[in-house]
Amino acid sequence: LDLYHAQIGEGNLTELVREAYDYIGEIQVADVPGRMEPGTGEINYRRIGDELQALEFSGVVGLEGWASGDSHEALTAFIDAFS
């Protein structure tokens, strides 16, 4: 599930995660706009991370964006959103 493109195309990502849960093998993460790490755009990745934990998602969550600055800080923002 590519959340970057889902946000551009339709939004309502929490509901999308719930509806598509049985079909999700991997979550791809990048914020909108700019395709950078969580916290740089309009997507509330903390909320999505909470929903994935509530659903007991055990698949892969991958950062599919670029660092807005320091790469270590970008990775920390990604980890914080999903842990």
Backbone as CSV, one residue per row, in Angstrom:
resi,resn,N_x,N_y,N_z,CA_x,CA_y,CA_z,C_x,C_y,C_z
1,LEU,0.859,-1.173,0.000,0.000,0.000,0.000,0.898,1.226,0.000
2,ASP,0.862,1.990,-1.047,1.677,3.198,-1.204,0.884,4.390,-0.660
3,LEU,1.195,4.794,0.552,0.427,5.856,1.212,0.653,7.224,0.581
4,TYR,1.816,7.445,0.006,2.082,8.712,-0.691,1.079,8.890,-1.838
5,HIS,0.984,7.889,-2.699,0.075,7.994,-3.839,-1.394,7.917,-3.411
6,ALA,-1.682,7.151,-2.371,-3.055,7.076,-1.876,-3.522,8.436,-1.361
7,GLN,-2.649,9.166,-0.695,-3.011,10.503,-0.198,-3.264,11.453,-1.363
8,ILE,-2.435,11.397,-2.377,-2.623,12.261,-3.545,-3.922,11.913,-4.266
9,GLY,-4.203,10.617,-4.376,-5.354,10.175,-5.145,-6.683,10.244,-4.430
10,GLU,-6.693,9.964,-3.132,-7.991,9.877,-2.463,-8.006,10.341,-1.019
11,GLY,-6.880,10.298,-0.317,-6.864,10.694,1.085,-7.538,9.663,1.974
12,ASN,-7.986,10.079,3.147,-8.658,9.206,4.111,-7.863,7.922,4.346
13,LEU,-6.586,8.074,4.679,-5.668,6.947,4.744,-5.968,5.964,5.860
14,THR,-6.441,6.435,6.995,-6.747,5.519,8.092,-7.852,4.552,7.679
15,GLU,-8.878,5.067,7.057,-9.966,4.206,6.583,-9.472,3.263,5.490
16,LEU,-8.624,3.743,4.618,-8.055,2.897,3.568,-7.259,1.743,4.165
17,VAL,-6.458,2.025,5.189,-5.690,0.972,5.857,-6.640,-0.078,6.433
18,ARG,-7.712,0.358,7.078,-8.688,-0.595,7.642,-9.332,-1.452,6.551
19,GLU,-9.777,-0.799,5.483,-10.486,-1.518,4.416,-9.577,-2.472,3.642
20,ALA,-8.322,-2.097,3.445,-7.401,-2.903,2.638,-6.528,-3.835,3.477
21,TYR,-6.715,-3.820,4.778,-5.809,-4.523,5.697,-5.511,-5.971,5.283
22,ASP,-6.507,-6.725,4.924,-6.310,-8.135,4.585,-5.466,-8.330,3.330
23,TYR,-5.267,-7.283,2.556,-4.536,-7.378,1.296,-3.167,-6.710,1.340
24,ILE,-2.818,-6.109,2.467,-1.568,-5.350,2.572,-0.415,-6.278,2.929
25,GLY,0.626,-6.240,2.103,1.845,-6.973,2.407,2.963,-6.034,2.817
26,GLU,2.881,-4.796,2.326,3.922,-3.798,2.591,3.285,-2.416,2.575
27,ILE,3.757,-1.562,3.461,3.336,-0.164,3.492,4.515,0.671,2.998
28,GLN,4.278,1.536,2.028,5.305,2.444,1.520,4.987,3.853,2.011
29,VAL,5.991,4.507,2.587,5.803,5.770,3.290,6.620,6.890,2.654
30,ALA,5.970,8.004,2.391,6.605,9.273,2.026,5.547,10.343,2.250
31,ASP,5.953,11.501,2.734,4.970,12.541,3.051,4.630,13.363,1.810
32,VAL,3.444,13.966,1.858,2.914,14.782,0.764,2.811,16.220,1.247
33,PRO,3.289,17.214,0.512,4.041,17.125,-0.730,5.523,16.886,-0.469
34,GLY,6.261,16.657,-1.487,7.712,16.594,-1.409,8.314,15.214,-1.345
35,ARG,7.516,14.199,-1.014,7.990,12.815,-0.953,9.172,12.667,0.019
36,MET,9.016,13.283,1.191,10.062,13.209,2.213,9.554,12.442,3.426
37,GLU,10.351,12.428,4.496,10.033,11.630,5.679,8.786,12.142,6.394
38,PRO,8.163,11.275,7.218,7.002,11.683,8.005,7.287,12.944,8.823
39,GLY,6.283,13.811,8.880,6.402,15.049,9.645,6.747,16.253,8.796
40,THR,6.997,16.053,7.506,7.350,17.172,6.631,6.181,17.635,5.771
41,GLY,5.063,16.959,5.881,3.920,17.304,5.028,2.599,17.145,5.748
42,GLU,1.582,16.796,4.990,0.216,16.816,5.497,-0.269,15.504,6.095
43,ILE,0.450,14.403,5.913,-0.024,13.111,6.398,0.314,12.940,7.879
44,ASN,-0.668,12.511,8.655,-0.462,12.234,10.075,-0.006,10.775,10.214
45,TYR,1.273,10.547,9.992,1.799,9.184,10.036,1.750,8.581,11.434
46,ARG,1.796,9.393,12.467,1.652,8.860,13.827,0.294,8.165,13.969
47,ARG,-0.751,8.785,13.434,-2.096,8.200,13.480,-2.158,6.894,12.694
48,ILE,-1.546,6.877,11.538,-1.516,5.656,10.726,-0.715,4.572,11.434
49,GLY,0.394,4.939,12.052,1.185,3.976,12.826,0.374,3.390,13.975
50,ASP,-0.383,4.229,14.662,-1.244,3.745,15.752,-2.286,2.766,15.230
51,GLU,-2.867,3.075,14.078,-3.873,2.190,13.485,-3.259,0.847,13.098
52,LEU,-2.074,0.873,12.514,-1.400,-0.377,12.153,-1.092,-1.218,13.389
53,GLN,-0.704,-0.571,14.487,-0.464,-1.316,15.730,-1.762,-1.906,16.258
54,ALA,-2.849,-1.150,16.204,-4.147,-1.652,16.675,-4.604,-2.851,15.845
55,LEU,-4.284,-2.844,14.566,-4.641,-3.956,13.681,-3.637,-5.108,13.764
56,GLU,-2.561,-4.900,14.545,-1.485,-5.893,14.715,-0.804,-6.220,13.389
57,PHE,-0.557,-5.172,12.582,0.143,-5.333,11.314,1.571,-5.800,11.583
58,SER,1.983,-6.847,10.885,3.337,-7.379,11.092,4.148,-7.406,9.801
59,GLY,3.651,-6.716,8.777,4.361,-6.657,7.509,5.441,-5.585,7.512
60,VAL,5.948,-5.307,6.354,7.033,-4.344,6.163,6.468,-2.938,6.021
61,VAL,7.120,-1.981,6.684,6.842,-0.561,6.481,8.145,0.046,5.994
62,GLY,8.145,0.563,4.762,9.370,1.085,4.175,9.277,2.561,3.859
63,LEU,10.359,3.275,4.140,10.447,4.695,3.804,10.823,4.808,2.334
64,GLU,9.950,5.406,1.551,10.130,5.499,0.113,10.263,6.960,-0.300
65,GLY,10.989,7.715,0.496,11.136,9.129,0.210,12.562,9.575,0.417
66,TRP,12.753,10.878,0.352,14.066,11.469,0.547,14.102,12.211,1.870
67,ALA,15.289,12.343,2.418,15.463,13.129,3.640,15.340,14.613,3.307
68,SER,14.618,15.334,4.146,14.471,16.771,3.935,15.716,17.538,4.366
69,GLY,16.558,16.871,5.109,17.802,17.474,5.592,18.743,16.366,6.001
70,ASP,19.060,16.302,7.274,19.938,15.273,7.809,19.281,13.895,7.711
71,SER,19.964,12.939,7.126,19.377,11.621,6.912,19.100,10.883,8.222
72,HIS,19.918,11.104,9.244,19.678,10.458,10.541,18.405,11.000,11.187
73,GLU,18.183,12.295,11.072,16.955,12.888,11.604,15.733,12.386,10.838
74,ALA,15.870,12.211,9.533,14.768,11.688,8.725,14.418,10.262,9.152
75,LEU,15.418,9.438,9.384,15.168,8.066,9.840,14.537,8.050,11.222
76,THR,14.965,8.955,12.088,14.376,9.046,13.423,12.892,9.427,13.328
77,ALA,12.556,10.366,12.448,11.153,10.758,12.268,10.328,9.575,11.763
78,PHE,10.891,8.794,10.858,10.217,7.610,10.335,9.986,6.581,11.439
79,ILE,11.008,6.310,12.217,10.911,5.338,13.319,9.898,5.816,14.362
80,ASP,9.932,7.088,14.706,9.018,7.632,15.704,7.555,7.505,15.267
81,ALA,7.299,7.636,13.995,5.920,7.555,13.501,5.365,6.150,13.578
82,PHE,6.236,5.154,13.545,5.758,3.776,13.473,6.184,2.909,14.650
83,SER,6.558,3.518,15.754,6.899,2.719,16.945,6.244,3.277,18.186
